[in-house]
Amino acid sequence: DQQVKQNSPSLSVQEGRISILNCDYTNSMFDYFLWYKKYPAEGPTFLISISSIKDKNEDGRFTVFLNKSAKHLSLHIVPSQPGDSAVYFCAASLPYSGAGSYQLTFGKGTKLSVIP
Amino acid sequence: DAGVTQSPTHLIKTRGQQVTLRCSPKSGHDTVSWYQQALGQGPQFIFQYYEEEERQRGNFPDRFSGHQFPNYSSELNVNALLLGDSALYLCASIRRAGSYNSPLHFGNGTRLTVT
């Protein structure tokens, strides 16, 4: 039973346009959400995160939106650049409960291709 | 500032063999986690080590075991390898004291192929 779902395996966007990547989750206890970017032959790199007490967080070209009632989050990239082409993973964590308790539950990823 | 480093980068083993993967956490980090990423899937949590003890474990059999050393580095051991163990194994680290609502930092992984 997948608790974090990314239903679009791939997405193609023209350079300069907006990329919107979506993520749904089923566990209402998740309270911290992250997006990671992964290039081939590299490990996931942290991109942006949001706490469940917020509904929006921005960092430069990247914005994450959280809709708790719908159990949905999205990552917006504006404007998209060819260097953004990578696999994007959505991840979630439960509330912190002490040392060593922190684990992330990941979606399967969405492969973003930004076309020049 | 060195990030998370893993060795080796690639490994080929035969079914039934045992393997040991190694990880050095990011400077200043004291908590290490291991994740398995199968082809076409997202990373799956194996276990997390803090103060040289396994603190939390995902849904993986006892064939998967680990260790954390006093310098915070860690090893992942897999016994009696199966073809299905072929995957990218990722190590991640964090500083426990600041871990609330902080991201994990990942290494580049070890690509394990079991034949």
Interface residues (C-beta under 8 A of the other chain):
Chain A: V4 Q6 Y32 L34 Y36 A41 E42 G43 P44 T45 F46 S49 S51 F89 A91 Y96 A99 G100 S101 Y102 Q103 L104 T105 F106 G107 K108 G109
Chain B: V4 T31 S33 Y35 G40 Q41 G42 P43 Q44 F45 Q48 Y49 Y50 E51 E53 R55 Q56 G58 L90 I94 R96 S99 Y100 N101 P103 L104 H105 F106 G107 N108 G109
